[in-house]
Each structure stands twice: as structure tokens, then as C-alpha cells.
């Protein structure tokens, strides 16, 4: 099972749609910004925070980049 298949199966278990290709790219970029701007553990937690806040992945990425650019 590859990552996309696993995520689709997990999303189904959660009762939600799997991320689109665009959302997946934005989430991976967000994780990269978080990890490279601080520590690796920031990557999954940044994605979780964005989801908890109800912020779309592209907006979450934009906000994370603001921290890096500051």
C-alpha cells in the first residue's frame, strides 16, 4: 500500500474525503516549512494545528511561510 492508498483508507475510516492532490502537496510543503524552520517534530503537529483550526492547507502553508520570512 502506498501513501496515497493508506491516506484514502484512513480518511474513509475517519468518515471524510481523502486529500486532493493539491491539498496533499500543500500539506507536504507545510510539513517541510515547519520541519526546516525548527525541528522535525513540528511537521506533523503543524498539519494537525491547521486541521484543528479549520484552515485549508494552502492558507496554512501561506501562514507558515510568513513565520519563515519574518
Secondary structure as UniProt FT lines:
FT   HELIX           3..14
FT   HELIX           21..37
FT   TURN            40..41
FT   HELIX           42..53
FT   HELIX           57..69
//
